[in-house]
Amino acid sequence: MTANATSLEEIARSLPPKGRLMGLDLGTKTIGLALSDIERRLASPLDTIKRVKFSADAEALLKRAADFEIQALVFGLPLNMDGTEGPRAQATRAFMRNLRKLTPLPFVFWDERLSTAAVTRELIAQDASRAKRAEVVDRMAAAYILQGALDRLARLA
């Protein structure tokens, strides 16, 4: 864990009784965003930030977090299928190392293996066009990641 990276259990103990969490699916071209409700039961897709450079990406992300009074961030960590960390996981950790210099928000990494695949399968089952899938998959993957963390928080309560 890094300086303000924490476990979900630690975040659960430090959070106020109500307040939103934000889920993030950090890709190379976009960042998918999702929000929880204030009671932290349900994750909903929010937005997609088109990646430009770190400073602009961080500014857009932190603005959205401030707009919704986010209490903590849940970053999808793209582990390999065997649980090891590859280049994408390292890039996600590097992004967070830089972001933590700009915000006191606590954060946790959440295993995101197969989140995009699960969301894509669901969109195909709903007969969404390829263009529509491309438009929504990142924010829906962020919601999938966040919902996993919310479900775990509910079991801890």
Backbone bond lengths (Angstrom), bond angles and torsions (degrees), N, CA, C in turn:
res aa  C-N    CA-C-N  psi(-1)  N-CA   C-N-CA  omega(-1)  CA-C   N-CA-C  phi
1 M - - - 1.461 - - 1.525 109.16 -
2 T 1.312 115.10 150.74 1.452 120.10 177.63 1.515 109.28 -100.55
3 A 1.328 116.71 -179.59 1.468 122.77 -169.66 1.526 114.65 -44.14
4 N 1.328 119.58 -57.41 1.458 117.25 179.41 1.522 111.92 -112.84
5 A 1.333 116.62 14.48 1.461 119.50 168.76 1.514 105.57 -74.94
6 T 1.265 116.44 141.93 1.447 120.27 -174.47 1.510 108.97 -145.73
7 S 1.296 115.99 171.93 1.457 119.20 176.10 1.525 108.64 -83.64
8 L 1.301 116.00 161.82 1.460 120.52 177.69 1.531 110.10 -61.88
9 E 1.323 116.18 -35.31 1.460 120.56 178.23 1.531 110.87 -61.95
10 E 1.341 116.76 -44.03 1.469 120.35 178.81 1.526 111.11 -65.35
11 I 1.324 116.46 -41.94 1.464 119.56 178.03 1.529 109.70 -61.58
12 A 1.322 117.15 -42.77 1.469 120.94 -179.13 1.530 110.85 -57.97
13 R 1.321 117.09 -40.01 1.473 120.69 -179.85 1.525 112.34 -70.63
14 S 1.329 117.45 -28.62 1.462 120.22 -173.57 1.530 113.96 -95.13
15 L 1.326 117.48 -11.88 1.465 120.00 -176.66 1.527 112.01 -79.33
16 P 1.331 115.99 147.91 1.468 117.93 170.69 1.538 108.51 -66.13
17 P 1.343 117.20 163.47 1.474 119.61 -176.75 1.528 113.82 -57.34
18 K 1.314 117.31 -31.93 1.462 120.65 178.74 1.520 109.22 -130.95
19 G 1.308 115.60 151.42 1.460 121.62 179.20 1.511 109.76 148.96
20 R 1.299 115.16 148.14 1.469 121.62 -174.60 1.524 112.87 -80.17
21 L 1.324 114.29 148.78 1.462 122.69 168.00 1.525 106.89 -110.57
22 M 1.317 116.08 154.70 1.467 120.71 176.44 1.523 108.48 -118.52
23 G 1.329 115.65 130.48 1.454 121.71 174.62 1.510 109.63 -98.12
24 L 1.342 115.97 144.15 1.456 120.81 -177.96 1.517 110.86 -132.65
25 D 1.321 115.12 132.88 1.457 122.46 172.84 1.522 105.28 -113.87
26 L 1.331 115.45 100.79 1.461 121.48 -173.62 1.526 109.80 -88.14
27 G 1.317 116.25 110.33 1.458 120.98 177.22 1.519 110.56 -107.86
28 T 1.307 116.00 179.11 1.464 119.49 179.98 1.527 111.71 -77.26
29 K 1.335 117.33 -27.06 1.464 121.04 -177.85 1.517 113.23 -109.28
30 T 1.340 116.80 -25.24 1.464 120.65 -177.24 1.524 110.16 -143.33
31 I 1.328 114.11 164.07 1.461 121.59 171.36 1.526 106.23 -123.26
32 G 1.321 116.19 116.21 1.454 120.72 176.65 1.516 109.05 -83.38
33 L 1.328 116.30 137.01 1.461 122.16 -179.39 1.521 110.28 -120.43
34 A 1.323 115.11 143.18 1.467 121.54 174.92 1.519 107.89 -140.05
35 L 1.332 115.36 155.59 1.465 122.57 -179.49 1.509 110.59 -122.82
36 S 1.320 115.38 147.45 1.455 118.72 168.18 1.520 107.60 -93.47
37 D 1.320 115.63 162.95 1.460 119.52 169.18 1.532 106.83 -73.46
38 I 1.323 118.14 169.65 1.460 119.37 -174.62 1.528 112.41 -68.51
39 E 1.320 117.07 -20.88 1.469 120.04 177.01 1.522 112.02 -88.39
40 R 1.332 116.81 -0.47 1.462 124.10 176.24 1.528 113.06 58.91
41 R 1.330 115.18 46.77 1.468 120.58 177.20 1.527 112.26 -108.71
42 L 1.330 116.12 -35.36 1.461 120.64 -171.20 1.526 110.94 -130.25
43 A 1.318 116.07 132.81 1.465 122.38 175.87 1.520 109.11 -98.57
44 S 1.320 116.06 138.01 1.461 121.48 178.17 1.530 109.55 -129.85
45 P 1.332 116.70 139.53 1.465 119.14 175.29 1.527 109.58 -59.60
46 L 1.321 116.89 141.87 1.456 120.52 -179.07 1.512 112.39 -115.42
47 D 1.311 116.90 -61.83 1.454 120.38 -165.45 1.522 109.22 -161.33
48 T 1.318 115.37 168.53 1.456 121.54 172.24 1.520 107.71 -130.09
49 I 1.321 115.62 128.60 1.461 121.10 176.64 1.520 107.52 -99.37
50 K 1.323 116.15 125.47 1.463 120.27 175.63 1.523 107.65 -76.92
51 R 1.324 117.16 124.82 1.466 121.37 -176.83 1.520 110.00 -73.08
52 V 1.326 114.41 136.54 1.463 121.74 178.24 1.526 108.61 -122.49
53 K 1.326 115.46 -72.10 1.461 122.68 172.52 1.522 105.77 -148.58
54 F 1.323 116.65 163.94 1.457 119.29 -171.60 1.522 113.21 -53.08
55 S 1.318 118.67 -48.77 1.469 120.12 -174.30 1.529 111.48 -60.42
56 A 1.310 117.87 -42.48 1.471 121.20 178.73 1.525 110.71 -69.88
57 D 1.330 116.85 -40.22 1.465 121.05 178.73 1.526 110.30 -61.94
58 A 1.333 116.33 -46.62 1.463 121.46 -179.23 1.523 111.05 -64.05
59 E 1.324 116.71 -42.02 1.463 120.61 179.75 1.534 110.68 -60.95
60 A 1.330 116.65 -46.22 1.469 120.72 179.94 1.531 110.59 -63.98
61 L 1.309 116.71 -43.23 1.458 121.69 -179.84 1.536 111.27 -63.47
62 L 1.310 117.24 -47.60 1.463 120.61 -178.17 1.524 111.91 -69.36
63 K 1.329 117.48 -29.87 1.465 119.96 175.15 1.524 109.83 -64.95
64 R 1.332 116.70 -45.51 1.468 120.29 178.75 1.532 110.16 -62.99
65 A 1.330 117.16 -39.19 1.469 120.78 178.45 1.529 110.34 -63.07
66 A 1.318 116.85 -42.27 1.473 120.69 179.32 1.528 110.63 -67.45
67 D 1.332 117.05 -40.81 1.465 121.14 -179.74 1.530 111.93 -55.92
68 F 1.327 116.40 -34.53 1.466 120.87 -175.74 1.536 112.73 -107.51
69 E 1.333 116.69 11.43 1.470 122.03 178.56 1.527 111.68 50.27
70 I 1.319 115.01 52.56 1.461 122.56 -177.18 1.527 110.35 -66.65
71 Q 1.333 116.00 136.88 1.466 122.18 -179.68 1.533 112.69 -93.22
72 A 1.342 116.95 -27.57 1.460 121.60 -179.06 1.527 108.93 -162.62
73 L 1.324 115.27 157.75 1.466 122.56 179.55 1.526 109.58 -110.18
74 V 1.335 115.31 139.52 1.467 121.77 176.30 1.525 106.66 -117.53
75 F 1.333 115.71 105.39 1.458 121.93 -178.67 1.515 110.26 -92.10
76 G 1.322 117.17 127.03 1.452 120.35 172.14 1.517 108.72 -67.95
77 L 1.326 117.30 128.32 1.461 122.26 178.27 1.525 108.13 -106.84
78 P 1.335 116.32 111.59 1.470 120.47 -174.95 1.530 112.60 -79.22
79 L 1.321 115.01 83.08 1.461 120.55 177.80 1.518 110.85 -76.71
80 N 1.318 115.72 155.45 1.460 120.53 172.30 1.527 107.73 -70.44
81 M 1.320 116.55 163.61 1.463 120.39 -177.36 1.533 112.25 -60.55
82 D 1.337 117.58 -26.84 1.472 119.97 179.00 1.529 112.03 -87.95
83 G 1.343 117.29 6.38 1.457 121.22 176.89 1.518 114.81 89.84
84 T 1.319 117.44 -4.90 1.468 120.18 178.41 1.526 110.13 -81.01
85 E 1.323 114.90 165.19 1.459 120.29 178.88 1.524 110.27 -102.20
86 G 1.317 115.07 128.84 1.450 121.18 176.75 1.523 110.27 -107.14
87 P 1.324 116.52 -164.16 1.467 121.29 -177.64 1.533 114.25 -58.57
88 R 1.336 118.42 -37.61 1.472 119.70 -179.18 1.523 111.50 -68.19
89 A 1.324 117.20 -39.26 1.466 120.16 177.26 1.525 109.76 -65.77
90 Q 1.315 116.87 -40.31 1.466 120.65 178.16 1.529 110.64 -64.06
91 A 1.323 117.31 -38.20 1.468 121.07 178.38 1.534 110.47 -66.56
92 T 1.328 116.78 -38.04 1.464 120.84 177.75 1.526 110.12 -64.72
93 R 1.326 117.19 -43.81 1.469 120.66 178.14 1.539 110.52 -63.78
94 A 1.319 117.08 -39.21 1.473 120.56 179.08 1.530 110.44 -64.88
95 F 1.328 116.90 -42.12 1.463 120.79 177.98 1.530 109.03 -58.59
96 M 1.322 116.96 -46.03 1.462 120.42 -178.46 1.512 111.55 -67.83
97 R 1.329 118.18 -36.99 1.477 120.21 176.48 1.522 110.45 -57.71
98 N 1.319 116.32 -41.84 1.468 120.53 179.04 1.524 111.53 -72.71
99 L 1.332 116.90 -38.66 1.464 120.74 -178.35 1.526 111.52 -67.34
100 R 1.321 117.44 -36.33 1.473 119.28 -176.71 1.519 112.34 -63.47
101 K 1.329 117.54 -19.46 1.468 121.07 175.91 1.530 111.11 -72.10
102 L 1.336 116.31 -16.39 1.462 121.76 -174.30 1.522 113.89 -107.32
103 T 1.342 117.87 -8.68 1.466 119.63 -175.82 1.526 110.86 -149.94
104 P 1.327 116.15 143.76 1.468 119.43 175.29 1.535 112.78 -85.87
105 L 1.340 117.64 -1.23 1.466 119.97 -177.68 1.521 111.10 -57.93
106 P 1.327 117.18 133.33 1.460 119.11 173.71 1.533 109.27 -71.68
107 F 1.317 115.14 156.58 1.459 118.67 178.77 1.513 109.71 -145.50
108 V 1.300 114.03 160.19 1.448 121.35 176.23 1.530 107.32 -138.24
109 F 1.333 115.08 147.60 1.460 119.77 172.90 1.522 107.31 -94.07
110 W 1.339 115.75 139.71 1.465 121.47 -179.67 1.520 108.29 -127.33
111 D 1.304 116.29 129.52 1.465 122.20 -179.71 1.530 109.52 -55.46
112 E 1.313 116.39 119.65 1.466 119.86 -177.32 1.521 112.89 -109.42
113 R 1.317 118.29 14.91 1.459 119.74 -179.26 1.523 110.92 -50.42
114 L 1.291 116.13 130.03 1.465 125.21 175.80 1.529 115.11 70.20
115 S 1.326 118.90 7.44 1.471 119.45 -179.24 1.527 111.16 -63.94
116 T 1.321 117.74 -47.09 1.464 120.14 -179.87 1.524 110.45 -65.44
117 A 1.321 117.05 -39.21 1.469 120.32 178.87 1.530 110.63 -63.65
118 A 1.332 117.30 -42.18 1.471 120.90 179.84 1.525 110.66 -64.29
119 V 1.321 116.26 -43.66 1.465 120.47 179.79 1.529 110.34 -65.60
120 T 1.321 117.02 -43.08 1.469 120.89 -179.95 1.526 110.71 -62.30
121 R 1.346 116.81 -42.70 1.476 120.38 177.54 1.523 110.62 -59.41
122 E 1.318 116.88 -42.83 1.464 120.97 -179.80 1.529 110.83 -64.82
123 L 1.326 116.89 -42.40 1.467 120.13 179.25 1.525 111.22 -64.97
124 I 1.325 116.80 -38.38 1.470 120.56 177.13 1.533 109.05 -64.82
125 A 1.333 116.48 -42.27 1.470 120.30 178.82 1.528 110.94 -61.25
126 Q 1.325 116.44 -29.97 1.461 121.18 178.05 1.529 111.97 -87.10
127 D 1.336 115.61 5.92 1.463 122.68 177.28 1.533 112.78 64.18
128 A 1.342 116.90 31.20 1.466 120.41 176.69 1.529 109.06 -71.99
129 S 1.299 116.20 138.80 1.465 120.85 179.30 1.524 110.09 -66.40
130 R 1.320 115.88 161.13 1.461 120.68 178.04 1.527 110.31 -57.97
131 A 1.319 117.98 -41.04 1.471 121.88 -179.79 1.534 110.13 -64.38
132 K 1.318 117.04 -42.93 1.464 120.99 179.59 1.528 110.36 -65.66
133 R 1.336 116.51 -41.40 1.472 120.14 178.04 1.521 110.40 -60.36
134 A 1.316 117.34 -45.73 1.470 121.34 -179.74 1.524 111.10 -60.87
135 E 1.321 115.94 -35.17 1.464 121.32 -177.86 1.529 112.39 -70.07
136 V 1.327 118.42 -34.64 1.470 120.84 -170.66 1.528 115.14 -113.05
137 V 1.335 119.01 -11.41 1.463 120.57 -169.93 1.529 112.67 -61.60
138 D 1.321 119.66 -37.95 1.467 120.55 -176.32 1.523 112.28 -67.86
139 R 1.329 116.84 -44.52 1.472 117.97 179.58 1.524 111.53 -72.65
140 M 1.331 116.88 -30.16 1.470 118.89 175.69 1.528 110.61 -71.17
141 A 1.339 117.41 -36.25 1.468 120.44 175.53 1.529 109.61 -64.45
142 A 1.336 117.61 -38.47 1.468 120.91 176.70 1.527 110.27 -61.89
143 A 1.333 117.32 -39.99 1.466 121.18 177.95 1.535 110.68 -66.01
144 Y 1.318 116.85 -39.07 1.469 122.02 178.26 1.534 109.93 -62.27
145 I 1.324 116.12 -44.63 1.469 122.20 178.08 1.528 109.85 -61.92
146 L 1.324 115.74 -50.42 1.461 120.77 -178.17 1.524 111.19 -62.75
147 Q 1.324 117.77 -40.15 1.471 119.80 179.94 1.519 110.95 -62.12
148 G 1.316 117.36 -37.75 1.471 120.32 176.17 1.519 111.31 -59.35
149 A 1.325 116.42 -43.63 1.464 120.78 178.79 1.529 110.89 -67.60
150 L 1.337 117.02 -40.55 1.472 120.31 178.75 1.528 111.25 -63.42
151 D 1.329 116.24 -40.98 1.471 120.23 178.39 1.529 110.14 -61.93
152 R 1.327 116.93 -40.28 1.465 120.99 178.01 1.528 109.81 -65.99
153 L 1.333 118.11 -42.28 1.472 121.36 177.56 1.528 110.53 -59.01
154 A 1.327 116.89 -40.85 1.466 120.95 -179.49 1.528 110.39 -63.53
155 R 1.344 116.87 -38.28 1.463 120.31 178.88 1.531 111.12 -69.56
156 L 1.331 117.03 -29.44 1.473 120.71 178.59 1.514 112.45 -74.03
157 A 1.327 116.83 -25.50 1.476 121.28 -172.64 1.511 113.92 -67.98
